[in-house]
Amino acid sequence: MNESTENHAGSSECSSAFLPLLLIGVSFALILIFQISILLPQRSLLNNVIKQSEQGVQQSKQVQSGLQTLVMDLIGAAKDDKDAQAIITKYGIQVSGTSPVAAPAAK
């Protein structure tokens, strides 16, 4: 009879430890599901922002290319045109590795 009392007490300890662990596991799973449900819409918003920023980068590259062409044309024109030379001197425009075009020396 003593053995049955010990077996019954051992099973109640096991079942009493199982319920709190089960509740902790279920609550942890619910918290994870809740956080994932919040993060999914944020992820799609972030992807949209990344796409928009890539478009802005492409536009800035196009503008930079156009300005670079304009400056190169201005530097080419400065060889013969005093107004172009004045613009280059005023704004300190230079090609990488060169100094700004100096105004011709007065005679």
Secondary structure, 3 states (H helix, E strand, C coil): CHHHHHHHHHHHHHHHHHHHHHHHHHHHHHHHHHHHHHHHHHHHHHHHHHHHHHHHHHHHHHHHHHHHHHHHHHHHHHCCCHHHHHHHHHHCCCCCCCCCCCCCCCC
